[in-house]
Amino acid sequence: QNGTFSFTSGSTTSSIGDNVVIGNSALIFYYQSTDTSDNYNDNAVRGRITGVNQLTFDLDATGATGTKSGHWYVFESVDGSFTVQNTTLSFASAATTATGTINSVQQNKTFLIASYITSETSDDPRDGSLRVNLTNSTTITGTRLGTPAATITATVYAVTFSGSENVQ
């Protein structure tokens, strides 16, 4: 299923249409911003499946400039070919790592999809961005550089194939 979203502050919801099984569904989206600043909090959008037929897209509470508009895709395994888990990573303002827990997965059959919001009010990539990896079969770790001074909240989907497929 797919659709579009557009908002200027806070958050917005989009209807998925047909109900999905959350444990078999993940969200991928892209967007653009009309904001003219280079502040991460004004431009970082987090997307989440928040109900069987609802998506929520949000900004950091202090980031509220320009229009964020984009396209989303929800993909669902209707035949059991993959499962999906999600976790939230919450970085304190000075933390360089944050972890989330999922049920055990086969690492060579799992890939991650992440989106995030941040309180970073400048263009410092140490504070306003992150990378995620599957540290072990039950832990997703987010990492950022330097000595950060902003918070980050990330939603991470772990998609695990159940057949002969492998992730390399």
Secondary structure by P-SEA (a helix, b strand, c coil): ccbbbbbcccbbbbbcccccccccbbbbbccccccccccccccbbbbbbccccbbbbbcccccccccccbbbbbbbcccccbbbbbbbbbbcccccbbbbbccccccccbbbbbccccccccccccccccccccccccbbbbbbcccccbbbbbbbbbbbbccccccc
